[in-house]
Structures are given as structure tokens and as C-alpha cells.
Amino acid sequence: MAEAFNPTEWITTKEAAELTGYTARYLRKAIARGRLQGIRRGRDWFLKRDEVLSYAEEMRRLGPAKHDPWRTGARKRAVDAN
């Protein structure tokens, strides 16, 4: 990550959890899976506040569809390939 760490733009997983209602563990998993960008400083993980809020809003917007693995259009691509 070439971007400089600006502490005013980043929040801890605990702060992100309080802000979104997700658990800190869930947010750390999202970082590990590449869904959110995170930086580890010492023992704490930091996330970009704007990115966390955008992610939470997108998940609310998707509702139950967030669990559908085909929502990205993979089904259409698979049918088109045959």
C-alpha cells in the first residue's frame, strides 16, 4: 500500500464496529478477504472510515441478495459460455 497513513481518515476495527453494527471480528475477516482495505499498526487494525461506511451502505442496499453468489452476473456469463 503506497498510500501514506493519515490517522484522521482511518478508524480502528472497534470504532468501525460501533459505527456500522458489524463485529470487529467480521471486519477483520472482510480485510482478510479483500472486501475492505486495512492497515495494521502494532496490534490494531485500521480501516478507512469512508470505505467502511460505503461497504455498510452497500450491504444494507443489497439486503438478502448479498448472500446470492450469482448477483455479480456469474450465472449469465456461465450461460453465455455454453
C-alpha positions in Angstrom: 0.0 0.0 0.0 1.8 3.1 -1.2 -0.7 5.5 0.4 0.5 7.4 3.4 -1.3 6.7 6.7 -3.3 9.7 7.7 -4.9 9.0 11.2 -7.8 11.4 10.5 -9.1 9.2 7.7 -8.7 5.8 9.4 -10.6 4.2 12.3 -10.0 1.1 14.4 -12.0 -2.0 13.9 -13.7 -1.3 17.3 -14.7 2.2 16.1 -15.9 0.7 12.7 -17.9 -1.9 14.6 -19.6 0.7 16.7 -20.3 2.8 13.6 -21.8 0.0 11.5 -23.1 -2.6 13.8 -20.7 -5.3 12.5 -18.4 -7.0 14.9 -14.7 -6.3 14.9 -14.1 -9.9 14.0 -16.3 -9.6 10.9 -14.4 -6.5 9.8 -11.1 -8.2 10.2 -12.4 -11.1 8.1 -13.5 -8.6 5.5 -10.0 -7.2 5.4 -8.5 -10.7 5.0 -10.9 -11.5 2.2 -10.1 -8.2 0.4 -13.5 -6.7 0.8 -12.1 -3.8 2.9 -8.7 -2.1 2.9 -6.9 -2.3 6.2 -3.6 -1.3 7.7 -2.2 -3.0 10.8 -0.3 -0.7 13.2 1.1 -2.6 16.1 -1.7 -4.9 17.3 -4.6 -2.8 15.9 -6.2 -2.8 12.5 -7.3 0.4 10.9 -9.8 0.9 8.2 -10.7 3.9 6.0 -13.8 5.5 7.5 -15.4 6.4 4.1 -14.8 2.9 2.8 -16.4 1.2 5.9 -19.5 3.4 5.6 -19.8 2.7 1.8 -19.4 -1.0 2.4 -22.1 -1.0 5.2 -24.5 1.0 3.0 -23.9 -1.3 0.0 -24.7 -4.3 2.2 -27.9 -2.6 3.5 -28.9 -1.8 -0.1 -28.4 -5.4 -1.2 -30.4 -6.8 1.7 -30.8 -10.6 1.3 -29.3 -10.5 -2.2 -25.9 -10.0 -0.6 -25.9 -13.8 0.1 -26.6 -14.6 -3.5 -23.3 -15.8 -5.2 -24.8 -15.1 -8.6 -25.6 -11.4 -8.1 -22.3 -10.5 -9.8 -23.6 -11.8 -13.2 -21.6 -15.1 -13.0 -24.8 -17.1 -13.9 -25.2 -15.0 -17.1 -21.6 -15.4 -18.0 -21.8 -19.2 -17.4 -24.9 -19.5 -19.7 -23.3 -17.3 -22.4 -20.2 -19.5 -22.3 -22.2 -22.7 -23.2 
